[in-house]
Amino acid sequence: MSLSPSAKLVFVVLQNDHPLTTQEIHEETLLPPRTARYALNKLTDADIINKRVNPHEPRSQLYTPQPVAER
């Protein structure tokens, strides 16, 4: 699967600083919110990152990279 440059950027940011919310990813990458969400969806669909409910804010999600052994 070929990933877009925005998805690759989001993945690198998540590797360096995780877990992050969609808003934090948008702020860290400077990508437009829609582009950040698209990249997160592509990475989630490819099983490259995990998504879970944020325990501090149940309406938001936290994203983390998959452990290397699972990829």
C-alpha positions as CSV (number, residue, x, y, z in Angstrom):
1,M,0.0,0.0,0.0
2,S,1.3,3.4,-1.0
3,L,0.8,6.2,1.6
4,S,0.4,9.9,0.8
5,P,3.0,12.3,2.0
6,S,0.5,13.6,4.6
7,A,0.0,10.1,6.0
8,K,3.7,9.5,6.2
9,L,4.1,12.8,8.1
10,V,1.4,11.9,10.5
11,F,3.0,8.5,11.1
12,V,6.4,10.1,11.8
13,V,4.9,12.5,14.3
14,L,3.1,9.7,16.0
15,Q,6.3,7.7,16.3
16,N,8.1,10.6,17.9
17,D,5.3,11.8,20.2
18,H,2.3,9.6,21.1
19,P,-0.5,9.2,22.0
20,L,-2.0,12.2,20.2
21,T,-5.5,13.4,19.5
22,T,-6.6,14.5,16.1
23,Q,-6.3,18.2,17.2
24,E,-2.8,17.6,18.5
25,I,-1.8,15.9,15.2
26,H,-3.2,18.8,13.2
27,E,-1.2,21.3,15.4
28,E,2.0,19.3,15.2
29,T,1.9,18.7,11.5
30,L,0.4,22.0,10.4
31,L,-1.9,20.0,8.1
32,P,-5.4,21.2,7.6
33,P,-7.9,19.3,9.9
34,R,-9.5,17.5,7.0
35,T,-6.1,16.4,5.6
36,A,-5.0,15.2,9.0
37,R,-8.3,13.2,9.5
38,Y,-7.9,11.7,6.0
39,A,-4.3,10.6,6.8
40,L,-5.4,9.1,10.1
41,N,-8.2,7.1,8.4
42,K,-5.7,5.8,5.8
43,L,-3.2,4.8,8.5
44,T,-6.0,3.2,10.6
45,D,-7.4,1.3,7.6
46,A,-3.9,0.0,6.9
47,D,-3.5,-1.2,10.5
48,I,-0.4,1.0,10.9
49,I,-1.8,2.9,13.9
50,N,-4.3,2.2,16.7
51,K,-7.2,4.4,17.6
52,R,-8.9,4.4,21.1
53,V,-11.2,6.6,23.0
54,N,-9.5,9.4,24.9
55,P,-10.2,8.7,28.7
56,H,-9.9,12.5,29.4
57,E,-12.3,13.5,26.7
58,P,-14.6,10.7,25.5
59,R,-15.6,12.6,22.4
60,S,-12.1,12.5,21.0
61,Q,-9.7,9.7,19.9
62,L,-6.1,9.0,20.8
63,Y,-3.8,7.6,18.1
64,T,-0.7,5.5,18.6
65,P,1.6,3.6,16.2
66,Q,1.2,-0.2,16.1
67,P,3.9,-2.0,17.9
68,V,6.6,-3.2,15.4
69,A,5.9,-6.9,16.1
70,E,2.3,-6.5,15.0
71,R,3.0,-4.9,11.6
